[in-house]
Amino acid sequence: MRAGIVYVSLYGTGIRGRQSLESVAVTIGGNLAPVLYVGPHSVLASVDQVDIALPSSMRGMGESDLALVADGYQANAVRLNIQ
């Protein structure tokens, strides 16, 4: 059985005003994760959403730091536990 793609949604503020989708980068444990969407949350007016896909190579990484940079500004780091 082949496992599906795992998506992660991140929430914050001040991200939707970025110059372009390409100006937003997410790294997990130092590895780039594809950014699929950056924009307003569909329900909460003041909340921004960032959707990323976890590459299968990250499977089983355990606890790893996630860093988000938008237009050169780094957000607070968070820690994920990837099983």
TIKEBA-689733 format. One record per residue: residue number from 1; residue in one letter; chain; x, y, z of N, C-alpha, C, O in turn. Coordinates in steps of 0.05 Angstrom, whole numbers, plus 5000, padded with zeros to 4 digits. Example, Ala and Ser with C-alpha at 12.3 -4.5 7.8 and 13.67 -1.06 7.14 Angstrom:
BEGIN
pt pos 1&code a&unit A&n.east 5264&n.north 4886&n.up 5156&ca.east 5246&ca.north 4910&ca.up 5156&c.east 5264&c.north 4934&c.up 5156&o.east 5285&o.north 4934&o.up 5169
pt pos 2&code s&unit A&n.east 5257&n.north 4955&n.up 5142&ca.east 5273&ca.north 4979&ca.up 5143&c.east 5258&c.north 5001&c.up 5157&o.east 5268&o.north 5023&o.up 5161
// end
This chain:
BEGIN
pt pos 1&code m&unit A&n.east 5017&n.north 4977&n.up 5000&ca.east 5000&ca.north 5000&ca.up 5000&c.east 5018&c.north 5025&c.up 5000&o.east 5036&o.north 5027&o.up 5016
pt pos 2&code r&unit A&n.east 5012&n.north 5043&n.up 4982&ca.east 5028&ca.north 5068&ca.up 4980&c.east 5015&c.north 5090&c.up 4996&o.east 4991&o.north 5095&o.up 4994
pt pos 3&code a&unit A&n.east 5031&n.north 5103&n.up 5013&ca.east 5020&ca.north 5125&ca.up 5029&c.east 5016&c.north 5150&c.up 5012&o.east 5031&o.north 5154&o.up 4993
pt pos 4&code g&unit A&n.east 4996&n.north 5165&n.up 5019&ca.east 4990&ca.north 5190&ca.up 5005&c.east 5008&c.north 5213&c.up 5013&o.east 5024&o.north 5210&o.up 5031
pt pos 5&code i&unit A&n.east 5004&n.north 5235&n.up 5000&ca.east 5019&ca.north 5259&ca.up 5007&c.east 5008&c.north 5271&c.up 5032&o.east 4984&o.north 5271&o.up 5037
pt pos 6&code v&unit A&n.east 5026&n.north 5280&n.up 5049&ca.east 5018&ca.north 5293&ca.up 5074&c.east 5020&c.north 5323&c.up 5071&o.east 5041&o.north 5333&o.up 5062
pt pos 7&code y&unit A&n.east 4999&n.north 5338&n.up 5078&ca.east 4999&ca.north 5367&ca.up 5076&c.east 4998&c.north 5378&c.up 5104&o.east 4987&o.north 5367&o.up 5122
pt pos 8&code v&unit A&n.east 5011&n.north 5401&n.up 5107&ca.east 5011&ca.north 5416&ca.up 5132&c.east 5002&c.north 5444&c.up 5127&o.east 5011&o.north 5457&o.up 5108
pt pos 9&code s&unit A&n.east 4983&n.north 5454&n.up 5143&ca.east 4974&ca.north 5481&ca.up 5142&c.east 4985&c.north 5496&c.up 5166&o.east 4983&o.north 5488&o.up 5188
pt pos 10&code l&unit A&n.east 4997&n.north 5519&n.up 5160&ca.east 5008&ca.north 5537&ca.up 5180&c.east 4991&c.north 5562&c.up 5181&o.east 4981&o.north 5571&o.up 5161
pt pos 11&code y&unit A&n.east 4988&n.north 5574&n.up 5205&ca.east 4972&ca.north 5598&ca.up 5208&c.east 4988&c.north 5620&c.up 5222&o.east 5003&o.north 5614&o.up 5240
pt pos 12&code g&unit A&n.east 4984&n.north 5644&n.up 5213&ca.east 4998&ca.north 5667&ca.up 5224&c.east 4986&c.north 5693&c.up 5214&o.east 4964&o.north 5693&o.up 5204
pt pos 13&code t&unit A&n.east 5001&n.north 5714&n.up 5217&ca.east 4992&ca.north 5740&ca.up 5207&c.east 5016&c.north 5754&c.up 5193&o.east 5039&o.north 5747&o.up 5198
pt pos 14&code g&unit A&n.east 5009&n.north 5772&n.up 5175&ca.east 5029&ca.north 5787&ca.up 5161&c.east 5042&c.north 5773&c.up 5138&o.east 5063&o.north 5782&o.up 5127
pt pos 15&code i&unit A&n.east 5031&n.north 5750&n.up 5130&ca.east 5044&ca.north 5734&ca.up 5109&c.east 5031&c.north 5739&c.up 5081&o.east 5044&o.north 5738&o.up 5061
pt pos 16&code r&unit A&n.east 5005&n.north 5745&n.up 5081&ca.east 4991&ca.north 5748&ca.up 5055&c.east 5001&c.north 5771&c.up 5038&o.east 4997&o.north 5771&o.up 5014
pt pos 17&code g&unit A&n.east 5015&n.north 5790&n.up 5050&ca.east 5025&ca.north 5813&ca.up 5035&c.east 5051&c.north 5808&c.up 5021&o.east 5064&o.north 5827&o.up 5012
pt pos 18&code r&unit A&n.east 5060&n.north 5784&n.up 5019&ca.east 5085&ca.north 5777&ca.up 5007&c.east 5085&c.north 5785&c.up 4978&o.east 5064&o.north 5788&o.up 4965
pt pos 19&code q&unit A&n.east 5109&n.north 5788&n.up 4966&ca.east 5112&ca.north 5796&ca.up 4938&c.east 5101&c.north 5775&c.up 4919&o.east 5088&o.north 5781&o.up 4899
pt pos 20&code s&unit A&n.east 5108&n.north 5750&n.up 4924&ca.east 5099&ca.north 5728&ca.up 4907&c.east 5100&c.north 5702&c.up 4923&o.east 5111&o.north 5701&o.up 4944
pt pos 21&code l&unit A&n.east 5088&n.north 5681&n.up 4912&ca.east 5089&ca.north 5655&ca.up 4924&c.east 5118&c.north 5645&c.up 4927&o.east 5126&o.north 5632&o.up 4946
pt pos 22&code e&unit A&n.east 5134&n.north 5652&n.up 4907&ca.east 5163&ca.north 5644&ca.up 4906&c.east 5179&c.north 5658&c.up 4928&o.east 5201&o.north 5649&o.up 4934
pt pos 23&code s&unit A&n.east 5169&n.north 5680&n.up 4939&ca.east 5184&ca.north 5695&ca.up 4960&c.east 5179&c.north 5683&c.up 4988&o.east 5188&o.north 5694&o.up 5007
pt pos 24&code v&unit A&n.east 5163&n.north 5661&n.up 4989&ca.east 5158&ca.north 5647&ca.up 5014&c.east 5172&c.north 5620&c.up 5013&o.east 5168&o.north 5604&o.up 4995
pt pos 25&code a&unit A&n.east 5189&n.north 5615&n.up 5033&ca.east 5204&ca.north 5590&ca.up 5034&c.east 5199&c.north 5577&c.up 5062&o.east 5199&o.north 5591&o.up 5082
pt pos 26&code v&unit A&n.east 5196&n.north 5551&n.up 5062&ca.east 5193&ca.north 5536&ca.up 5086&c.east 5214&c.north 5514&c.up 5086&o.east 5217&o.north 5499&o.up 5067
pt pos 27&code t&unit A&n.east 5229&n.north 5512&n.up 5108&ca.east 5248&ca.north 5490&ca.up 5112&c.east 5240&c.north 5475&c.up 5137&o.east 5232&o.north 5486&o.up 5157
pt pos 28&code i&unit A&n.east 5244&n.north 5449&n.up 5135&ca.east 5239&ca.north 5431&ca.up 5158&c.east 5265&c.north 5415&c.up 5162&o.east 5273&o.north 5400&o.up 5144
pt pos 29&code g&unit A&n.east 5277&n.north 5418&n.up 5185&ca.east 5302&ca.north 5405&ca.up 5190&c.east 5323&c.north 5412&c.up 5169&o.east 5340&o.north 5396&o.up 5162
pt pos 30&code g&unit A&n.east 5322&n.north 5437&n.up 5159&ca.east 5341&ca.north 5446&ca.up 5138&c.east 5334&c.north 5438&c.up 5110&o.east 5349&o.north 5446&o.up 5091
pt pos 31&code n&unit A&n.east 5313&n.north 5423&n.up 5106&ca.east 5305&ca.north 5414&ca.up 5079&c.east 5281&c.north 5431&c.up 5069&o.east 5262&o.north 5435&o.up 5084
pt pos 32&code l&unit A&n.east 5282&n.north 5439&n.up 5044&ca.east 5260&ca.north 5455&ca.up 5033&c.east 5235&c.north 5438&c.up 5030&o.east 5236&o.north 5415&o.up 5023
pt pos 33&code a&unit A&n.east 5212&n.north 5450&n.up 5037&ca.east 5186&ca.north 5437&ca.up 5033&c.east 5170&c.north 5454&c.up 5013&o.east 5170&o.north 5479&o.up 5015
pt pos 34&code p&unit A&n.east 5157&n.north 5442&n.up 4994&ca.east 5142&ca.north 5457&ca.up 4974&c.east 5119&c.north 5473&c.up 4986&o.east 5103&o.north 5462&o.up 5000
pt pos 35&code v&unit A&n.east 5119&n.north 5499&n.up 4980&ca.east 5098&ca.north 5517&ca.up 4988&c.east 5076&c.north 5517&c.up 4967&o.east 5082&o.north 5523&o.up 4944
pt pos 36&code l&unit A&n.east 5052&n.north 5509&n.up 4974&ca.east 5030&ca.north 5506&ca.up 4954&c.east 5011&c.north 5530&c.up 4954&o.east 5000&o.north 5536&o.up 4933
pt pos 37&code y&unit A&n.east 5007&n.north 5542&n.up 4977&ca.east 4988&ca.north 5564&ca.up 4979&c.east 4997&c.north 5583&c.up 5001&o.east 5006&o.north 5575&o.up 5023
pt pos 38&code v&unit A&n.east 4994&n.north 5609&n.up 4996&ca.east 4998&ca.north 5630&ca.up 5016&c.east 4977&c.north 5651&c.up 5012&o.east 4974&o.north 5662&o.up 4990
pt pos 39&code g&unit A&n.east 4960&n.north 5655&n.up 5032&ca.east 4939&ca.north 5675&ca.up 5029&c.east 4921&c.north 5676&c.up 5053&o.east 4928&o.north 5664&o.up 5074
pt pos 40&code p&unit A&n.east 4899&n.north 5690&n.up 5051&ca.east 4881&ca.north 5692&ca.up 5073&c.east 4867&c.north 5665&c.up 5080&o.east 4862&o.north 5649&o.up 5062
pt pos 41&code h&unit A&n.east 4862&n.north 5661&n.up 5105&ca.east 4846&ca.north 5639&ca.up 5114&c.east 4818&c.north 5642&c.up 5104&o.east 4808&o.north 5665&o.up 5101
pt pos 42&code s&unit A&n.east 4804&n.north 5621&n.up 5097&ca.east 4778&ca.north 5623&ca.up 5084&c.east 4756&c.north 5632&c.up 5103&o.east 4735&o.north 5641&o.up 5094
pt pos 43&code v&unit A&n.east 4760&n.north 5631&n.up 5130&ca.east 4739&ca.north 5638&ca.up 5148&c.east 4748&c.north 5661&c.up 5167&o.east 4733&o.north 5680&o.up 5172
pt pos 44&code l&unit A&n.east 4772&n.north 5659&n.up 5177&ca.east 4781&ca.north 5679&ca.up 5197&c.east 4795&c.north 5702&c.up 5182&o.east 4816&o.north 5699&o.up 5170
pt pos 45&code a&unit A&n.east 4782&n.north 5726&n.up 5184&ca.east 4790&ca.north 5749&ca.up 5168&c.east 4819&c.north 5758&c.up 5172&o.east 4832&o.north 5766&o.up 5153
pt pos 46&code s&unit A&n.east 4829&n.north 5757&n.up 5196&ca.east 4856&ca.north 5768&ca.up 5201&c.east 4878&c.north 5747&c.up 5201&o.east 4901&o.north 5753&o.up 5208
pt pos 47&code v&unit A&n.east 4872&n.north 5722&n.up 5194&ca.east 4891&ca.north 5700&ca.up 5196&c.east 4900&c.north 5693&c.up 5168&o.east 4884&o.north 5690&o.up 5149
pt pos 48&code d&unit A&n.east 4927&n.north 5690&n.up 5165&ca.east 4938&ca.north 5681&ca.up 5139&c.east 4944&c.north 5651&c.up 5141&o.east 4949&o.north 5640&o.up 5163
pt pos 49&code q&unit A&n.east 4943&n.north 5638&n.up 5118&ca.east 4947&ca.north 5609&ca.up 5117&c.east 4970&c.north 5603&c.up 5097&o.east 4972&o.north 5615&o.up 5076
pt pos 50&code v&unit A&n.east 4987&n.north 5584&n.up 5105&ca.east 5008&ca.north 5574&ca.up 5087&c.east 5005&c.north 5543&c.up 5086&o.east 5006&o.north 5530&o.up 5107
pt pos 51&code d&unit A&n.east 5001&n.north 5532&n.up 5062&ca.east 4999&ca.north 5504&ca.up 5059&c.east 5025&c.north 5493&c.up 5046&o.east 5034&o.north 5504&o.up 5026
pt pos 52&code i&unit A&n.east 5035&n.north 5472&n.up 5058&ca.east 5059&ca.north 5459&ca.up 5047&c.east 5055&c.north 5429&c.up 5044&o.east 5037&o.north 5418&o.up 5057
pt pos 53&code a&unit A&n.east 5070&n.north 5417&n.up 5027&ca.east 5070&ca.north 5388&ca.up 5024&c.east 5095&c.north 5377&c.up 5036&o.east 5117&o.north 5388&o.up 5033
pt pos 54&code l&unit A&n.east 5093&n.north 5355&n.up 5051&ca.east 5117&ca.north 5342&ca.up 5062&c.east 5127&c.north 5321&c.up 5042&o.east 5113&o.north 5302&o.up 5036
pt pos 55&code p&unit A&n.east 5152&n.north 5325&n.up 5032&ca.east 5163&ca.north 5304&ca.up 5015&c.east 5165&c.north 5278&c.up 5029&o.east 5169&o.north 5277&o.up 5053
pt pos 56&code s&unit A&n.east 5162&n.north 5256&n.up 5015&ca.east 5164&ca.north 5229&ca.up 5027&c.east 5191&c.north 5225&c.up 5040&o.east 5193&o.north 5208&o.up 5058
pt pos 57&code s&unit A&n.east 5212&n.north 5239&n.up 5031&ca.east 5238&ca.north 5236&ca.up 5043&c.east 5239&c.north 5245&c.up 5072&o.east 5258&o.north 5238&o.up 5087
pt pos 58&code m&unit A&n.east 5219&n.north 5260&n.up 5081&ca.east 5217&ca.north 5270&ca.up 5108&c.east 5204&c.north 5250&c.up 5127&o.east 5203&o.north 5255&o.up 5151
pt pos 59&code r&unit A&n.east 5193&n.north 5229&n.up 5116&ca.east 5179&ca.north 5209&ca.up 5132&c.east 5198&c.north 5198&c.up 5154&o.east 5220&o.north 5190&o.up 5148
pt pos 60&code g&unit A&n.east 5188&n.north 5198&n.up 5179&ca.east 5204&ca.north 5187&ca.up 5201&c.east 5225&c.north 5206&c.up 5212&o.east 5243&o.north 5197&o.up 5227
pt pos 61&code m&unit A&n.east 5225&n.north 5231&n.up 5204&ca.east 5246&ca.north 5250&ca.up 5214&c.east 5245&c.north 5255&c.up 5244&o.east 5265&o.north 5262&o.up 5256
pt pos 62&code g&unit A&n.east 5222&n.north 5251&n.up 5256&ca.east 5220&ca.north 5257&ca.up 5284&c.east 5217&c.north 5287&c.up 5289&o.east 5207&o.north 5301&o.up 5272
pt pos 63&code e&unit A&n.east 5226&n.north 5296&n.up 5312&ca.east 5224&ca.north 5324&ca.up 5318&c.east 5243&c.north 5341&c.up 5301&o.east 5267&o.north 5335&o.up 5300
pt pos 64&code s&unit A&n.east 5232&n.north 5361&n.up 5287&ca.east 5248&ca.north 5378&ca.up 5269&c.east 5238&c.north 5406&c.up 5271&o.east 5214&o.north 5411&o.up 5275
pt pos 65&code d&unit A&n.east 5257&n.north 5425&n.up 5268&ca.east 5249&ca.north 5454&ca.up 5267&c.east 5238&c.north 5461&c.up 5240&o.east 5249&o.north 5453&o.up 5219
pt pos 66&code l&unit A&n.east 5216&n.north 5477&n.up 5240&ca.east 5205&ca.north 5487&ca.up 5216&c.east 5209&c.north 5517&c.up 5216&o.east 5203&o.north 5531&o.up 5235
pt pos 67&code a&unit A&n.east 5221&n.north 5528&n.up 5194&ca.east 5226&ca.north 5556&ca.up 5191&c.east 5212&c.north 5566&c.up 5167&o.east 5213&o.north 5554&o.up 5146
pt pos 68&code l&unit A&n.east 5199&n.north 5589&n.up 5170&ca.east 5185&ca.north 5602&ca.up 5147&c.east 5196&c.north 5630&c.up 5143&o.east 5199&o.north 5645&o.up 5162
pt pos 69&code v&unit A&n.east 5204&n.north 5636&n.up 5118&ca.east 5214&ca.north 5662&ca.up 5111&c.east 5197&c.north 5673&c.up 5088&o.east 5192&o.north 5660&o.up 5068
pt pos 70&code a&unit A&n.east 5186&n.north 5698&n.up 5092&ca.east 5170&ca.north 5711&ca.up 5072&c.east 5182&c.north 5738&c.up 5066&o.east 5184&o.north 5755&o.up 5084
pt pos 71&code d&unit A&n.east 5189&n.north 5743&n.up 5041&ca.east 5202&ca.north 5768&ca.up 5033&c.east 5226&c.north 5775&c.up 5050&o.east 5230&o.north 5799&o.up 5056
pt pos 72&code g&unit A&n.east 5241&n.north 5755&n.up 5058&ca.east 5265&ca.north 5759&ca.up 5074&c.east 5260&c.north 5762&c.up 5104&o.east 5279&o.north 5764&o.up 5119
pt pos 73&code y&unit A&n.east 5235&n.north 5761&n.up 5113&ca.east 5229&ca.north 5763&ca.up 5142&c.east 5223&c.north 5735&c.up 5152&o.east 5206&o.north 5721&o.up 5142
pt pos 74&code q&unit A&n.east 5237&n.north 5728&n.up 5174&ca.east 5234&ca.north 5701&ca.up 5185&c.east 5213&c.north 5701&c.up 5207&o.east 5213&o.north 5718&o.up 5225
pt pos 75&code a&unit A&n.east 5195&n.north 5682&n.up 5206&ca.east 5174&ca.north 5679&ca.up 5227&c.east 5187&c.north 5663&c.up 5250&o.east 5209&o.north 5653&o.up 5248
pt pos 76&code n&unit A&n.east 5173&n.north 5663&n.up 5272&ca.east 5182&ca.north 5647&ca.up 5295&c.east 5183&c.north 5617&c.up 5287&o.east 5165&o.north 5607&o.up 5273
pt pos 77&code a&unit A&n.east 5204&n.north 5604&n.up 5295&ca.east 5207&ca.north 5576&ca.up 5288&c.east 5188&c.north 5559&c.up 5305&o.east 5181&o.north 5566&o.up 5327
pt pos 78&code v&unit A&n.east 5179&n.north 5537&n.up 5293&ca.east 5162&ca.north 5518&ca.up 5307&c.east 5175&c.north 5491&c.up 5304&o.east 5192&o.north 5486&o.up 5287
pt pos 79&code r&unit A&n.east 5166&n.north 5472&n.up 5321&ca.east 5177&ca.north 5445&ca.up 5321&c.east 5155&c.north 5426&c.up 5313&o.east 5134&o.north 5426&o.up 5325
pt pos 80&code l&unit A&n.east 5161&n.north 5409&n.up 5293&ca.east 5143&ca.north 5388&ca.up 5285&c.east 5154&c.north 5361&c.up 5293&o.east 5178&o.north 5357&o.up 5295
pt pos 81&code n&unit A&n.east 5136&n.north 5342&n.up 5297&ca.east 5144&ca.north 5314&ca.up 5301&c.east 5133&c.north 5298&c.up 5277&o.east 5109&o.north 5293&o.up 5276
pt pos 82&code i&unit A&n.east 5151&n.north 5291&n.up 5259&ca.east 5143&ca.north 5278&ca.up 5235&c.east 5148&c.north 5248&c.up 5238&o.east 5170&o.north 5239&o.up 5241
pt pos 83&code q&unit A&n.east 5126&n.north 5233&n.up 5237&ca.east 5129&ca.north 5204&ca.up 5241&c.east 5129&c.north 5189&c.up 5215&o.east 5131&o.north 5164&o.up 5215
// end
